[in-house]
Amino acid sequence: MDTRKDGKTPDLSAQEKHEVDRNQPPRAAVLHEIIRTQGNQELERSVAALWWSALAAGLTMGLSLMAMGLLNSRLPEGEAFKVIASFGYCAGFLAVILARQQLFTENTLTAVLPIMSKPTLGNFGRLFRLWGVVLVGNLCGTLLVAYVMLHLPIFDRRTDMAFLEIGRKVMENDTGQMFAKGIISGWMIATMVWMIPSMESAKMWIIILITYLMALGDFTHIVVGSAEVSYLVFAGQLSWEDFWMVFAAPTLAGNIIGGSFIFALLSHAQVRSETGQPSRPHPPGRPDDADDK
């Protein structure tokens, strides 16, 4: 086939050229701007709106524990069936993300990009306000759902034992493993958030792929894990001190480092290197910081 010296295919109609342009994947700068804009909108939300959305997300994340427990209790013993049961881990993430509820580990990327674009004290204050409200809301929701699942006559004994076994599996990790696996988990969630805007039609499959791999790798996640581990606490098999010091603190630190300080920093650096300036365009006559006040 003949091609021009510039490498372009000749004799394309205007409509065909438009079709080529339309099917190009979005540039990294476009994805960065989409996520930065979403993050800025989250930073502008009121404390009450953040709180109720985060609480709902914590309750919803109980679906992951519920689905894994039900699958584990109804499948035969064996590693092959554990691989199938791991699909239950995806349930809570699917429900929370598709319902656009506030999940803490999502905000380690979306809410951080506006700060990296404009690192002012005011923006850092907005970030810590959002992180604090969303984290507390998520944890209150997961602890509440774990308490209800244990104390109300909902599940049979076999399923209750499966819930306990899931929590014990998490607590097999020491603090160093909780931290290291939390970094990978935070990085994977940030990767998922970065991928979704470029493939919105495949959003559900992206969520399933990433979270299923998290389950297979036993990577620690502060929100899902708090439901799994607090179930042990409410059952009298673990102390609150171990919950906070062995599980929660190192896992939270790992999630933040993986999502914010690794993925977000690298993604932002990539865009800044390509453009040489902040990646967001501004309409004529609009000040650069109008959307960051």
N, C-alpha and C positions, 0 to 999 in steps of 0.2 A: 504493500500500500504506500502510495506517495505521501511524503510528509515534507513540510517546509523546512528551511534551514534552522528556524527557531524551534523545531521539534513539534509544532502544533499540527493537528490534523486539518487538512484543507477542506474547503467546500461545506463547512457546517453552516446550517441556517441559523438565524437569530434565535429561533425557538430551541434549537439543539444546543446552542451555546448557553442559553439560559438554563437548560436542563443540566448541563455539566456543572454550572456554577451552583445550582440548587442542591446537587448531590455531593458537594464537597463537604468533608467533615469540618465542624467549627474549629477555628484556631484556639489555641490555649488561652489567648487573651480574651476571647469571647466567653469561654467557660468561666474564666476568672471573674469577668464582669458580672455574669449572671449570678454566680455564687456570692460575690461581694455585695450585689444589690439585695439579694435575699437576706444576707447577714445584717445589712444595715436596717432592713425592715424589722428584723427580729430585735435588734438593739433598741428600736424606737417603741416597741410594745410596752404597755404598762405592766407594772408588777403583778396586778391582779390577773391580767390576760395570760402572762407567762406562767403564773402559779397554777391556774386551773388547767391549762394545757399540759403542763409538766406532770401534774398529779394524774390526769387522765392517761398520759403516756406510761407512767409507772404502773398503774392498774392494768393497762393493756399489755404491758410486757409480761405480765403473769401468764399470758397465753403461751409463751415459750416454755415455761416450766410445766404448765398443764399439758401441752401437746407432747413434750418429751416423756413425761411421766406416764401418760396414757399409752403411748406407743411402746415404751419399754416394758410396761406391765402386761401388754397383750401380745408381744412378739416372743418367740422362743429365745432361749439363751444362745449366745454366740456372737462373735465379733461381726459377722456379716449382717446380723439383724440390728446391731448397734449402729451400723452405718445407715440403715434405713430409719431408725428412730431419731437420728440426728436431724432429719428434715423438720422435726417438730420445733427445733430451735428457731427456724425461720418465721414461725407464726406471729410472734410478738412484733418483730421488726416490720413485717409486711403490714400489719394492722396499724402500727404507730406511724410509719412513714407515709403510707397511702392516705391516712387520715390527717396528715400534716400536724401531728401533735409534737410537742417539744421534747426531743430526746437529747440528753446531755452530750453524748459523743458526736452527734451531728454538729452541734454548736462549737465543737473544738476546731472545726474548719470554717463553717459559714460565718460565724461571728468574729473569727480572728482575721479574715481577709480585710475587712474595713479598717481594722486597727493597723495592719501592716501597710495599708495604703496611706493612712494618716495617723501616725502614732502619737496622739496627744494625750495628756492626762485625762481630759474629759472622755475620750474614747475608751481608754483603759478602765475608767470608772464604770462606763456603760457595760463593758465586757464582763467585769467582775460581778456587777449587779445581775446580769443575765445568767452567768454561770451559777451564781449562788442560788438564785431563785429556782432555776431549772433543776439543778442537782438535788436540792432539798425536796422539791416537788416529786421528782422521779423516785427518790428513796422512800418518801412517805407512801407513795403509791405501791411500790413493790413490797414494802414491809406489811402494808395493810392486806394486800392480796395473799401474801404467804400466810399470814395469821388466819385469814378467813378460810383458805384452802385446808389448813390443818384442823381448825376447831369446829367448823360446821360439817354436818354429816352429808358431805357431797360425794366423796370418792370411797371406793372399797379399800380394804386393807392392803391388797396387793398394789394398788396405785399409790397409796400412802407410803409404802415401803420403797417404791420406785422414786418418789420425790426425795426421800431421805438419802437414797443411794446417789442421786444426782448431786446433792449438796456435799456429800462425803467425797465425791470425785473431785469437786472443786478444791476442797480443803486438803487434798493430798499434796498440793503445791505448797512450798515454803514461800516466805516473803519475796525472795529473789525471783522465783519462778512466777509469782503473781505479777511482779513488776515487769519482767521481761515479756511475758505473754500479753500483758496489758498494752505494752508498746505496739506489738503486732496487731492486736485487736483495734486500737485507736487508728493505726495506719490503714487498716483494711476498711474501716467505716469511712474514713476520709476519702479513700479511693472510690468507694461506692458513691459518696456524695458528689465527687468530681465527675464520675462517669454518667450519672443520670441525666444532666442537662443535654448531653450530646446524643443520647439514645432514649428519649422520653417514652417512645413506644415500647421499649423493652424494659421499662422501669421495674416491673415485677420480677423479671428473670434476673436482672442485675442484683436486686435485693436477695433473692433466693441463692444465687451463686455465691455471693460474698459471705452471707451469714451461715450458709451450709458449710463452707470451708472453715469458718470460725469454730463451728461446732465440732467438726472432724478433728481440728487441731487442738481442741480444748483450750482455746485462747480465752483469757479472762476479760470480762466486760462488767463495768461497775454497776450497770442497771440490771441486766439479766441476772448477773451473779448475786446481787443483793437479795433477789427473790429466792434463789436457790439456797444461799447460805443462811439467810434469816429463817428459813423453814427449819433448819437444824436447831437454831437458837430457840425458837418457839417450842420445839419438841423436847427441849432440855438436853440436847446432845452437844451443844457448843455454847461458849460464853460470849457475852457481848464484847468483851475485851478482844477475843480472838477474831470476832466478826470485823471490828474496826481496825485493829492493828495488823492482823495477818492477812485478811482479805481486802477490806475496803481501801485503806490508805495506799498500799503499794499498787493496787489495781487502778485506782483513780489517777495516781501519778503517772503510771504507764500509759493510760488512755490519753491523758493530756499531752504527754510528750510525743506519742505516736501520731496523734491527730493534728496538734498545733505546731510543735517545734520541729517536727520532721516534715510531714507532708505539706502543711500550709506554707512553711518557710521555703521549701524547695519549689513549690508551685508558684509562689509569689516571685521568687528570684528568677524563675524561668521567664515569666511574663515581663518583668522589668528588664531582663537581659535582651528580650526580643524588641521591646519598644523603646527602651531608654528613658521611659517616663511612666507615670501612673497610667494604668490601662483603661481608665474609664473616660469616655468622651463626654463633653459638656455642650449643651446647646448654646448658641451665640447669646451673649448677654447674661449668662448665668454664671455666678461665681463658682470657683472650683470646689469650695467646701460647703456648697448650699445643702447638699444632702447628708452632711456629716455633723450638722449642728445638733 
